[in-house]
Amino acid sequence: MSDDEKLVGEFPFLPKQERAQAKRNALIESGYALFHKKGYEQTTAKEIAAHAGVATGTFYRYFSDKRQLLMSLLEDKIETFLPPEISWLSSNPVDALASSLEIHYNRIHEFGLRHVLPELLSKDSELAAVLDNARKRIHARIFNGLKKAGEKGLTWDDLDLDTLSWAIMMIVENGLDKTSQSEKPSAYQDIAKLICRMVFPPRVLVQLSKNDAEAE
């Protein structure tokens, strides 16, 4: 994230002493726990302070408001919520993509604040702009990867790569809901297979799989 995309702003106070740092960290941990449990709108600075075992005034000593605390949690994690880098030139693109998706979705689950983003985006234009820029960067990466694969004659030659890139992003971004709700252990593989069939003609997938088998 570039300097002009910083979301947190200036903190009222950055502690140097260990005891003060412990209080600030307790507030951050409490904010995370309550945002995760109750959502952003239903959580107040007073509740965060109480959960951390400090006075409400102590909260405002370290953070301007609850948004600043949340942004301190989200700022370096924005791209965690977006599709991972995809290697289209892998000898077995379905398995490679399925593995990347599993890692990506597990990382989002571990962070646990995905449900908070929709609450904020309609009301926080600054965050929405940063997320939009991040999505454009991810799109450019996917597009460039598809272009390289296309130059090698691996992709469908009648598809617009820009549109295909956005379609892949939408599938990956919404695929987390499928993996969360599905009882099938193959959910990652199913999503990867769908995407790869959008990108590669059947003969190419067969050839890539054959090359992978021969390499083994």
Biotite code that builds the C-alpha atoms (Angstrom):
import biotite.structure as struc

atoms = struc.array([
    struc.Atom([0.000, 0.000, 0.000], chain_id="A", res_id=1, res_name="MET", atom_name="CA", element="C"),
    struc.Atom([1.437, 3.358, -1.052], chain_id="A", res_id=2, res_name="SER", atom_name="CA", element="C"),
    struc.Atom([1.821, 6.309, 1.309], chain_id="A", res_id=3, res_name="ASP", atom_name="CA", element="C"),
    struc.Atom([-1.074, 8.176, -0.320], chain_id="A", res_id=4, res_name="ASP", atom_name="CA", element="C"),
    struc.Atom([-3.356, 5.215, 0.433], chain_id="A", res_id=5, res_name="GLU", atom_name="CA", element="C"),
    struc.Atom([-2.710, 5.123, 4.168], chain_id="A", res_id=6, res_name="LYS", atom_name="CA", element="C"),
    struc.Atom([-6.028, 4.679, 5.955], chain_id="A", res_id=7, res_name="LEU", atom_name="CA", element="C"),
    struc.Atom([-5.084, 5.040, 9.594], chain_id="A", res_id=8, res_name="VAL", atom_name="CA", element="C"),
    struc.Atom([-3.952, 8.659, 9.717], chain_id="A", res_id=9, res_name="GLY", atom_name="CA", element="C"),
    struc.Atom([-2.070, 10.099, 12.686], chain_id="A", res_id=10, res_name="GLU", atom_name="CA", element="C"),
    struc.Atom([-2.579, 8.355, 16.014], chain_id="A", res_id=11, res_name="PHE", atom_name="CA", element="C"),
    struc.Atom([-3.233, 10.645, 19.016], chain_id="A", res_id=12, res_name="PRO", atom_name="CA", element="C"),
    struc.Atom([-0.410, 8.938, 20.887], chain_id="A", res_id=13, res_name="PHE", atom_name="CA", element="C"),
    struc.Atom([2.063, 6.133, 20.197], chain_id="A", res_id=14, res_name="LEU", atom_name="CA", element="C"),
    struc.Atom([3.305, 4.601, 23.459], chain_id="A", res_id=15, res_name="PRO", atom_name="CA", element="C"),
    struc.Atom([6.942, 3.753, 24.070], chain_id="A", res_id=16, res_name="LYS", atom_name="CA", element="C"),
    struc.Atom([6.726, 2.330, 27.568], chain_id="A", res_id=17, res_name="GLN", atom_name="CA", element="C"),
    struc.Atom([5.906, -1.368, 27.845], chain_id="A", res_id=18, res_name="GLU", atom_name="CA", element="C"),
    struc.Atom([2.896, -0.862, 30.114], chain_id="A", res_id=19, res_name="ARG", atom_name="CA", element="C"),
    struc.Atom([1.326, 1.678, 27.773], chain_id="A", res_id=20, res_name="ALA", atom_name="CA", element="C"),
    struc.Atom([2.034, -0.539, 24.761], chain_id="A", res_id=21, res_name="GLN", atom_name="CA", element="C"),
    struc.Atom([0.272, -3.394, 26.551], chain_id="A", res_id=22, res_name="ALA", atom_name="CA", element="C"),
    struc.Atom([-2.837, -1.224, 27.010], chain_id="A", res_id=23, res_name="LYS", atom_name="CA", element="C"),
    struc.Atom([-2.844, -0.227, 23.348], chain_id="A", res_id=24, res_name="ARG", atom_name="CA", element="C"),
    struc.Atom([-2.414, -3.843, 22.254], chain_id="A", res_id=25, res_name="ASN", atom_name="CA", element="C"),
    struc.Atom([-5.254, -4.881, 24.559], chain_id="A", res_id=26, res_name="ALA", atom_name="CA", element="C"),
    struc.Atom([-7.494, -2.312, 22.867], chain_id="A", res_id=27, res_name="LEU", atom_name="CA", element="C"),
    struc.Atom([-6.544, -3.614, 19.417], chain_id="A", res_id=28, res_name="ILE", atom_name="CA", element="C"),
    struc.Atom([-7.204, -7.212, 20.460], chain_id="A", res_id=29, res_name="GLU", atom_name="CA", element="C"),
    struc.Atom([-10.521, -6.239, 22.038], chain_id="A", res_id=30, res_name="SER", atom_name="CA", element="C"),
    struc.Atom([-11.519, -4.291, 18.942], chain_id="A", res_id=31, res_name="GLY", atom_name="CA", element="C"),
    struc.Atom([-10.722, -7.303, 16.774], chain_id="A", res_id=32, res_name="TYR", atom_name="CA", element="C"),
    struc.Atom([-12.741, -9.629, 19.025], chain_id="A", res_id=33, res_name="ALA", atom_name="CA", element="C"),
    struc.Atom([-15.802, -7.353, 19.154], chain_id="A", res_id=34, res_name="LEU", atom_name="CA", element="C"),
    struc.Atom([-15.757, -6.406, 15.457], chain_id="A", res_id=35, res_name="PHE", atom_name="CA", element="C"),
    struc.Atom([-15.560, -10.110, 14.645], chain_id="A", res_id=36, res_name="HIS", atom_name="CA", element="C"),
    struc.Atom([-18.380, -11.012, 17.050], chain_id="A", res_id=37, res_name="LYS", atom_name="CA", element="C"),
    struc.Atom([-20.779, -8.054, 16.712], chain_id="A", res_id=38, res_name="LYS", atom_name="CA", element="C"),
    struc.Atom([-19.790, -6.267, 13.519], chain_id="A", res_id=39, res_name="GLY", atom_name="CA", element="C"),
    struc.Atom([-18.489, -2.730, 13.117], chain_id="A", res_id=40, res_name="TYR", atom_name="CA", element="C"),
    struc.Atom([-21.688, -0.706, 13.517], chain_id="A", res_id=41, res_name="GLU", atom_name="CA", element="C"),
    struc.Atom([-22.798, -2.545, 16.653], chain_id="A", res_id=42, res_name="GLN", atom_name="CA", element="C"),
    struc.Atom([-19.469, -2.067, 18.430], chain_id="A", res_id=43, res_name="THR", atom_name="CA", element="C"),
    struc.Atom([-18.663, 1.119, 20.363], chain_id="A", res_id=44, res_name="THR", atom_name="CA", element="C"),
    struc.Atom([-15.415, 2.598, 21.637], chain_id="A", res_id=45, res_name="ALA", atom_name="CA", element="C"),
    struc.Atom([-16.820, 2.311, 25.166], chain_id="A", res_id=46, res_name="LYS", atom_name="CA", element="C"),
    struc.Atom([-17.377, -1.432, 24.713], chain_id="A", res_id=47, res_name="GLU", atom_name="CA", element="C"),
    struc.Atom([-13.891, -1.926, 23.311], chain_id="A", res_id=48, res_name="ILE", atom_name="CA", element="C"),
    struc.Atom([-12.397, -0.117, 26.305], chain_id="A", res_id=49, res_name="ALA", atom_name="CA", element="C"),
    struc.Atom([-14.479, -2.155, 28.764], chain_id="A", res_id=50, res_name="ALA", atom_name="CA", element="C"),
    struc.Atom([-13.498, -5.396, 27.045], chain_id="A", res_id=51, res_name="HIS", atom_name="CA", element="C"),
    struc.Atom([-9.837, -4.376, 27.312], chain_id="A", res_id=52, res_name="ALA", atom_name="CA", element="C"),
    struc.Atom([-10.262, -3.481, 30.993], chain_id="A", res_id=53, res_name="GLY", atom_name="CA", element="C"),
    struc.Atom([-9.432, 0.211, 30.593], chain_id="A", res_id=54, res_name="VAL", atom_name="CA", element="C"),
    struc.Atom([-11.365, 3.469, 30.856], chain_id="A", res_id=55, res_name="ALA", atom_name="CA", element="C"),
    struc.Atom([-13.084, 4.921, 27.779], chain_id="A", res_id=56, res_name="THR", atom_name="CA", element="C"),
    struc.Atom([-10.761, 7.921, 28.013], chain_id="A", res_id=57, res_name="GLY", atom_name="CA", element="C"),
    struc.Atom([-7.806, 5.568, 27.610], chain_id="A", res_id=58, res_name="THR", atom_name="CA", element="C"),
    struc.Atom([-9.247, 4.400, 24.294], chain_id="A", res_id=59, res_name="PHE", atom_name="CA", element="C"),
    struc.Atom([-9.238, 7.966, 22.981], chain_id="A", res_id=60, res_name="TYR", atom_name="CA", element="C"),
    struc.Atom([-5.698, 8.457, 24.168], chain_id="A", res_id=61, res_name="ARG", atom_name="CA", element="C"),
    struc.Atom([-4.520, 5.890, 21.623], chain_id="A", res_id=62, res_name="TYR", atom_name="CA", element="C"),
    struc.Atom([-7.169, 6.076, 18.879], chain_id="A", res_id=63, res_name="PHE", atom_name="CA", element="C"),
    struc.Atom([-9.202, 8.944, 17.440], chain_id="A", res_id=64, res_name="SER", atom_name="CA", element="C"),
    struc.Atom([-12.234, 6.672, 17.044], chain_id="A", res_id=65, res_name="ASP", atom_name="CA", element="C"),
    struc.Atom([-13.194, 3.054, 16.410], chain_id="A", res_id=66, res_name="LYS", atom_name="CA", element="C"),
    struc.Atom([-12.630, 3.512, 12.671], chain_id="A", res_id=67, res_name="ARG", atom_name="CA", element="C"),
    struc.Atom([-8.969, 4.299, 13.260], chain_id="A", res_id=68, res_name="GLN", atom_name="CA", element="C"),
    struc.Atom([-8.595, 1.151, 15.348], chain_id="A", res_id=69, res_name="LEU", atom_name="CA", element="C"),
    struc.Atom([-10.257, -0.953, 12.642], chain_id="A", res_id=70, res_name="LEU", atom_name="CA", element="C"),
    struc.Atom([-8.122, 0.632, 9.926], chain_id="A", res_id=71, res_name="MET", atom_name="CA", element="C"),
    struc.Atom([-5.007, -0.229, 11.926], chain_id="A", res_id=72, res_name="SER", atom_name="CA", element="C"),
    struc.Atom([-6.181, -3.849, 11.715], chain_id="A", res_id=73, res_name="LEU", atom_name="CA", element="C"),
    struc.Atom([-7.106, -3.704, 8.030], chain_id="A", res_id=74, res_name="LEU", atom_name="CA", element="C"),
    struc.Atom([-4.530, -1.401, 6.482], chain_id="A", res_id=75, res_name="GLU", atom_name="CA", element="C"),
    struc.Atom([-1.882, -3.996, 5.658], chain_id="A", res_id=76, res_name="ASP", atom_name="CA", element="C"),
    struc.Atom([-4.432, -6.740, 5.077], chain_id="A", res_id=77, res_name="LYS", atom_name="CA", element="C"),
    struc.Atom([-6.501, -5.260, 2.237], chain_id="A", res_id=78, res_name="ILE", atom_name="CA", element="C"),
    struc.Atom([-4.996, -7.497, -0.446], chain_id="A", res_id=79, res_name="GLU", atom_name="CA", element="C"),
    struc.Atom([-5.508, -10.530, 1.811], chain_id="A", res_id=80, res_name="THR", atom_name="CA", element="C"),
    struc.Atom([-9.184, -10.339, 0.867], chain_id="A", res_id=81, res_name="PHE", atom_name="CA", element="C"),
    struc.Atom([-8.476, -10.222, -2.876], chain_id="A", res_id=82, res_name="LEU", atom_name="CA", element="C"),
    struc.Atom([-7.633, -13.043, -5.326], chain_id="A", res_id=83, res_name="PRO", atom_name="CA", element="C"),
    struc.Atom([-4.111, -14.506, -5.099], chain_id="A", res_id=84, res_name="PRO", atom_name="CA", element="C"),
    struc.Atom([-1.454, -14.449, -7.795], chain_id="A", res_id=85, res_name="GLU", atom_name="CA", element="C"),
    struc.Atom([-2.266, -17.110, -10.390], chain_id="A", res_id=86, res_name="ILE", atom_name="CA", element="C"),
    struc.Atom([0.323, -19.015, -12.422], chain_id="A", res_id=87, res_name="SER", atom_name="CA", element="C"),
    struc.Atom([-1.261, -19.844, -15.776], chain_id="A", res_id=88, res_name="TRP", atom_name="CA", element="C"),
    struc.Atom([1.931, -21.380, -17.133], chain_id="A", res_id=89, res_name="LEU", atom_name="CA", element="C"),
    struc.Atom([2.047, -24.119, -14.512], chain_id="A", res_id=90, res_name="SER", atom_name="CA", element="C"),
    struc.Atom([2.315, -27.639, -15.902], chain_id="A", res_id=91, res_name="SER", atom_name="CA", element="C"),
    struc.Atom([-0.856, -28.515, -13.974], chain_id="A", res_id=92, res_name="ASN", atom_name="CA", element="C"),
    struc.Atom([-2.856, -25.271, -13.685], chain_id="A", res_id=93, res_name="PRO", atom_name="CA", element="C"),
    struc.Atom([-5.917, -26.852, -12.017], chain_id="A", res_id=94, res_name="VAL", atom_name="CA", element="C"),
    struc.Atom([-3.951, -28.321, -9.114], chain_id="A", res_id=95, res_name="ASP", atom_name="CA", element="C"),
    struc.Atom([-1.754, -25.219, -8.810], chain_id="A", res_id=96, res_name="ALA", atom_name="CA", element="C"),
    struc.Atom([-4.791, -22.919, -8.698], chain_id="A", res_id=97, res_name="LEU", atom_name="CA", element="C"),
    struc.Atom([-6.666, -25.177, -6.252], chain_id="A", res_id=98, res_name="ALA", atom_name="CA", element="C"),
    struc.Atom([-3.672, -25.084, -3.908], chain_id="A", res_id=99, res_name="SER", atom_name="CA", element="C"),
    struc.Atom([-3.454, -21.276, -4.169], chain_id="A", res_id=100, res_name="SER", atom_name="CA", element="C"),
    struc.Atom([-7.182, -20.929, -3.470], chain_id="A", res_id=101, res_name="LEU", atom_name="CA", element="C"),
    struc.Atom([-7.001, -23.144, -0.402], chain_id="A", res_id=102, res_name="GLU", atom_name="CA", element="C"),
    struc.Atom([-4.150, -21.066, 1.039], chain_id="A", res_id=103, res_name="ILE", atom_name="CA", element="C"),
    struc.Atom([-5.958, -17.822, 0.130], chain_id="A", res_id=104, res_name="HIS", atom_name="CA", element="C"),
    struc.Atom([-9.303, -18.798, 1.680], chain_id="A", res_id=105, res_name="TYR", atom_name="CA", element="C"),
    struc.Atom([-7.667, -20.210, 4.814], chain_id="A", res_id=106, res_name="ASN", atom_name="CA", element="C"),
    struc.Atom([-5.796, -16.923, 5.270], chain_id="A", res_id=107, res_name="ARG", atom_name="CA", element="C"),
    struc.Atom([-9.076, -14.993, 5.076], chain_id="A", res_id=108, res_name="ILE", atom_name="CA", element="C"),
    struc.Atom([-10.721, -17.355, 7.572], chain_id="A", res_id=109, res_name="HIS", atom_name="CA", element="C"),
    struc.Atom([-7.806, -16.925, 9.966], chain_id="A", res_id=110, res_name="GLU", atom_name="CA", element="C"),
    struc.Atom([-8.004, -13.130, 9.801], chain_id="A", res_id=111, res_name="PHE", atom_name="CA", element="C"),
    struc.Atom([-11.750, -13.267, 10.386], chain_id="A", res_id=112, res_name="GLY", atom_name="CA", element="C"),
    struc.Atom([-12.942, -9.722, 9.565], chain_id="A", res_id=113, res_name="LEU", atom_name="CA", element="C"),
    struc.Atom([-14.206, -10.306, 6.027], chain_id="A", res_id=114, res_name="ARG", atom_name="CA", element="C"),
    struc.Atom([-17.832, -9.698, 7.032], chain_id="A", res_id=115, res_name="HIS", atom_name="CA", element="C"),
    struc.Atom([-16.935, -6.225, 8.335], chain_id="A", res_id=116, res_name="VAL", atom_name="CA", element="C"),
    struc.Atom([-15.890, -4.896, 4.912], chain_id="A", res_id=117, res_name="LEU", atom_name="CA", element="C"),
    struc.Atom([-19.395, -4.716, 3.361], chain_id="A", res_id=118, res_name="PRO", atom_name="CA", element="C"),
    struc.Atom([-20.532, -2.705, 6.400], chain_id="A", res_id=119, res_name="GLU", atom_name="CA", element="C"),
    struc.Atom([-17.857, -0.121, 5.745], chain_id="A", res_id=120, res_name="LEU", atom_name="CA", element="C"),
    struc.Atom([-17.647, 0.153, 1.973], chain_id="A", res_id=121, res_name="LEU", atom_name="CA", element="C"),
    struc.Atom([-21.016, 1.863, 1.507], chain_id="A", res_id=122, res_name="SER", atom_name="CA", element="C"),
    struc.Atom([-20.139, 4.489, 4.135], chain_id="A", res_id=123, res_name="LYS", atom_name="CA", element="C"),
    struc.Atom([-16.364, 4.856, 3.914], chain_id="A", res_id=124, res_name="ASP", atom_name="CA", element="C"),
    struc.Atom([-15.392, 6.285, 0.528], chain_id="A", res_id=125, res_name="SER", atom_name="CA", element="C"),
    struc.Atom([-11.703, 6.353, 1.447], chain_id="A", res_id=126, res_name="GLU", atom_name="CA", element="C"),
    struc.Atom([-11.607, 2.630, 2.199], chain_id="A", res_id=127, res_name="LEU", atom_name="CA", element="C"),
    struc.Atom([-13.727, 1.906, -0.887], chain_id="A", res_id=128, res_name="ALA", atom_name="CA", element="C"),
    struc.Atom([-11.233, 3.806, -3.070], chain_id="A", res_id=129, res_name="ALA", atom_name="CA", element="C"),
    struc.Atom([-8.258, 1.929, -1.605], chain_id="A", res_id=130, res_name="VAL", atom_name="CA", element="C"),
    struc.Atom([-9.993, -1.417, -2.107], chain_id="A", res_id=131, res_name="LEU", atom_name="CA", element="C"),
    struc.Atom([-10.928, -0.443, -5.664], chain_id="A", res_id=132, res_name="ASP", atom_name="CA", element="C"),
    struc.Atom([-7.306, 0.425, -6.460], chain_id="A", res_id=133, res_name="ASN", atom_name="CA", element="C"),
    struc.Atom([-6.155, -2.868, -4.947], chain_id="A", res_id=134, res_name="ALA", atom_name="CA", element="C"),
    struc.Atom([-8.673, -4.767, -7.097], chain_id="A", res_id=135, res_name="ARG", atom_name="CA", element="C"),
    struc.Atom([-7.387, -2.985, -10.195], chain_id="A", res_id=136, res_name="LYS", atom_name="CA", element="C"),
    struc.Atom([-3.831, -4.057, -9.356], chain_id="A", res_id=137, res_name="ARG", atom_name="CA", element="C"),
    struc.Atom([-4.952, -7.671, -8.914], chain_id="A", res_id=138, res_name="ILE", atom_name="CA", element="C"),
    struc.Atom([-6.882, -7.474, -12.199], chain_id="A", res_id=139, res_name="HIS", atom_name="CA", element="C"),
    struc.Atom([-3.782, -6.192, -13.992], chain_id="A", res_id=140, res_name="ALA", atom_name="CA", element="C"),
    struc.Atom([-1.741, -9.107, -12.617], chain_id="A", res_id=141, res_name="ARG", atom_name="CA", element="C"),
    struc.Atom([-4.316, -11.653, -13.770], chain_id="A", res_id=142, res_name="ILE", atom_name="CA", element="C"),
    struc.Atom([-4.632, -9.958, -17.169], chain_id="A", res_id=143, res_name="PHE", atom_name="CA", element="C"),
    struc.Atom([-0.868, -9.913, -17.726], chain_id="A", res_id=144, res_name="ASN", atom_name="CA", element="C"),
    struc.Atom([-0.623, -13.587, -16.777], chain_id="A", res_id=145, res_name="GLY", atom_name="CA", element="C"),
    struc.Atom([-3.403, -14.494, -19.207], chain_id="A", res_id=146, res_name="LEU", atom_name="CA", element="C"),
    struc.Atom([-1.761, -12.411, -21.916], chain_id="A", res_id=147, res_name="LYS", atom_name="CA", element="C"),
    struc.Atom([1.501, -14.346, -21.523], chain_id="A", res_id=148, res_name="LYS", atom_name="CA", element="C"),
    struc.Atom([-0.393, -17.629, -21.685], chain_id="A", res_id=149, res_name="ALA", atom_name="CA", element="C"),
    struc.Atom([-2.255, -16.376, -24.758], chain_id="A", res_id=150, res_name="GLY", atom_name="CA", element="C"),
    struc.Atom([0.986, -15.463, -26.497], chain_id="A", res_id=151, res_name="GLU", atom_name="CA", element="C"),
    struc.Atom([1.989, -19.113, -26.105], chain_id="A", res_id=152, res_name="LYS", atom_name="CA", element="C"),
    struc.Atom([-1.257, -20.212, -27.730], chain_id="A", res_id=153, res_name="GLY", atom_name="CA", element="C"),
    struc.Atom([-2.651, -21.714, -24.526], chain_id="A", res_id=154, res_name="LEU", atom_name="CA", element="C"),
    struc.Atom([-5.887, -19.731, -24.072], chain_id="A", res_id=155, res_name="THR", atom_name="CA", element="C"),
    struc.Atom([-9.108, -19.480, -26.063], chain_id="A", res_id=156, res_name="TRP", atom_name="CA", element="C"),
    struc.Atom([-8.395, -17.094, -28.932], chain_id="A", res_id=157, res_name="ASP", atom_name="CA", element="C"),
    struc.Atom([-11.916, -15.615, -29.093], chain_id="A", res_id=158, res_name="ASP", atom_name="CA", element="C"),
    struc.Atom([-12.216, -14.378, -25.493], chain_id="A", res_id=159, res_name="LEU", atom_name="CA", element="C"),
    struc.Atom([-11.583, -10.828, -24.330], chain_id="A", res_id=160, res_name="ASP", atom_name="CA", element="C"),
    struc.Atom([-8.872, -11.158, -21.688], chain_id="A", res_id=161, res_name="LEU", atom_name="CA", element="C"),
    struc.Atom([-9.962, -8.036, -19.814], chain_id="A", res_id=162, res_name="ASP", atom_name="CA", element="C"),
    struc.Atom([-13.484, -9.403, -19.340], chain_id="A", res_id=163, res_name="THR", atom_name="CA", element="C"),
    struc.Atom([-12.113, -12.850, -18.519], chain_id="A", res_id=164, res_name="LEU", atom_name="CA", element="C"),
    struc.Atom([-9.859, -11.353, -15.837], chain_id="A", res_id=165, res_name="SER", atom_name="CA", element="C"),
    struc.Atom([-12.776, -9.627, -14.111], chain_id="A", res_id=166, res_name="TRP", atom_name="CA", element="C"),
    struc.Atom([-14.865, -12.815, -14.332], chain_id="A", res_id=167, res_name="ALA", atom_name="CA", element="C"),
    struc.Atom([-12.083, -14.807, -12.653], chain_id="A", res_id=168, res_name="ILE", atom_name="CA", element="C"),
    struc.Atom([-11.850, -12.207, -9.887], chain_id="A", res_id=169, res_name="MET", atom_name="CA", element="C"),
    struc.Atom([-15.597, -12.395, -9.238], chain_id="A", res_id=170, res_name="MET", atom_name="CA", element="C"),
    struc.Atom([-15.520, -16.199, -9.040], chain_id="A", res_id=171, res_name="ILE", atom_name="CA", element="C"),
    struc.Atom([-12.550, -16.228, -6.673], chain_id="A", res_id=172, res_name="VAL", atom_name="CA", element="C"),
    struc.Atom([-13.959, -13.466, -4.458], chain_id="A", res_id=173, res_name="GLU", atom_name="CA", element="C"),
    struc.Atom([-17.314, -15.242, -4.121], chain_id="A", res_id=174, res_name="ASN", atom_name="CA", element="C"),
    struc.Atom([-15.839, -18.726, -3.993], chain_id="A", res_id=175, res_name="GLY", atom_name="CA", element="C"),
    struc.Atom([-15.159, -18.340, -0.277], chain_id="A", res_id=176, res_name="LEU", atom_name="CA", element="C"),
    struc.Atom([-18.897, -18.608, 0.362], chain_id="A", res_id=177, res_name="ASP", atom_name="CA", element="C"),
    struc.Atom([-19.008, -21.901, -1.549], chain_id="A", res_id=178, res_name="LYS", atom_name="CA", element="C"),
    struc.Atom([-16.066, -23.393, 0.322], chain_id="A", res_id=179, res_name="THR", atom_name="CA", element="C"),
    struc.Atom([-17.584, -22.283, 3.634], chain_id="A", res_id=180, res_name="SER", atom_name="CA", element="C"),
    struc.Atom([-20.984, -23.811, 2.901], chain_id="A", res_id=181, res_name="GLN", atom_name="CA", element="C"),
    struc.Atom([-19.923, -26.888, 0.955], chain_id="A", res_id=182, res_name="SER", atom_name="CA", element="C"),
    struc.Atom([-19.401, -30.197, 2.704], chain_id="A", res_id=183, res_name="GLU", atom_name="CA", element="C"),
    struc.Atom([-17.349, -31.427, -0.237], chain_id="A", res_id=184, res_name="LYS", atom_name="CA", element="C"),
    struc.Atom([-13.601, -31.515, 0.398], chain_id="A", res_id=185, res_name="PRO", atom_name="CA", element="C"),
    struc.Atom([-13.066, -30.888, -3.327], chain_id="A", res_id=186, res_name="SER", atom_name="CA", element="C"),
    struc.Atom([-14.539, -27.362, -3.347], chain_id="A", res_id=187, res_name="ALA", atom_name="CA", element="C"),
    struc.Atom([-11.169, -25.730, -4.131], chain_id="A", res_id=188, res_name="TYR", atom_name="CA", element="C"),
    struc.Atom([-10.597, -28.199, -6.963], chain_id="A", res_id=189, res_name="GLN", atom_name="CA", element="C"),
    struc.Atom([-14.076, -27.538, -8.377], chain_id="A", res_id=190, res_name="ASP", atom_name="CA", element="C"),
    struc.Atom([-13.547, -23.773, -8.451], chain_id="A", res_id=191, res_name="ILE", atom_name="CA", element="C"),
    struc.Atom([-10.084, -24.184, -9.973], chain_id="A", res_id=192, res_name="ALA", atom_name="CA", element="C"),
    struc.Atom([-11.443, -26.559, -12.617], chain_id="A", res_id=193, res_name="LYS", atom_name="CA", element="C"),
    struc.Atom([-14.202, -24.103, -13.564], chain_id="A", res_id=194, res_name="LEU", atom_name="CA", element="C"),
    struc.Atom([-11.752, -21.217, -13.920], chain_id="A", res_id=195, res_name="ILE", atom_name="CA", element="C"),
    struc.Atom([-9.241, -23.252, -15.918], chain_id="A", res_id=196, res_name="CYS", atom_name="CA", element="C"),
    struc.Atom([-11.955, -24.403, -18.320], chain_id="A", res_id=197, res_name="ARG", atom_name="CA", element="C"),
    struc.Atom([-12.815, -20.754, -18.876], chain_id="A", res_id=198, res_name="MET", atom_name="CA", element="C"),
    struc.Atom([-9.175, -20.017, -19.693], chain_id="A", res_id=199, res_name="VAL", atom_name="CA", element="C"),
    struc.Atom([-7.894, -23.093, -21.540], chain_id="A", res_id=200, res_name="PHE", atom_name="CA", element="C"),
    struc.Atom([-9.396, -25.158, -24.390], chain_id="A", res_id=201, res_name="PRO", atom_name="CA", element="C"),
    struc.Atom([-9.784, -28.867, -23.441], chain_id="A", res_id=202, res_name="PRO", atom_name="CA", element="C"),
    struc.Atom([-6.867, -29.933, -25.636], chain_id="A", res_id=203, res_name="ARG", atom_name="CA", element="C"),
    struc.Atom([-4.554, -27.530, -23.785], chain_id="A", res_id=204, res_name="VAL", atom_name="CA", element="C"),
    struc.Atom([-5.596, -28.813, -20.357], chain_id="A", res_id=205, res_name="LEU", atom_name="CA", element="C"),
    struc.Atom([-5.034, -32.375, -21.552], chain_id="A", res_id=206, res_name="VAL", atom_name="CA", element="C"),
    struc.Atom([-1.610, -31.474, -22.922], chain_id="A", res_id=207, res_name="GLN", atom_name="CA", element="C"),
    struc.Atom([-0.578, -29.615, -19.765], chain_id="A", res_id=208, res_name="LEU", atom_name="CA", element="C"),
    struc.Atom([-1.674, -32.546, -17.611], chain_id="A", res_id=209, res_name="SER", atom_name="CA", element="C"),
    struc.Atom([0.212, -34.911, -19.912], chain_id="A", res_id=210, res_name="LYS", atom_name="CA", element="C"),
    struc.Atom([3.345, -32.787, -19.631], chain_id="A", res_id=211, res_name="ASN", atom_name="CA", element="C"),
    struc.Atom([3.010, -32.831, -15.844], chain_id="A", res_id=212, res_name="ASP", atom_name="CA", element="C"),
    struc.Atom([2.651, -36.621, -15.801], chain_id="A", res_id=213, res_name="ALA", atom_name="CA", element="C"),
    struc.Atom([5.679, -37.057, -18.063], chain_id="A", res_id=214, res_name="GLU", atom_name="CA", element="C"),
    struc.Atom([7.736, -34.736, -15.850], chain_id="A", res_id=215, res_name="ALA", atom_name="CA", element="C"),
    struc.Atom([7.047, -37.011, -12.897], chain_id="A", res_id=216, res_name="GLU", atom_name="CA", element="C"),
])
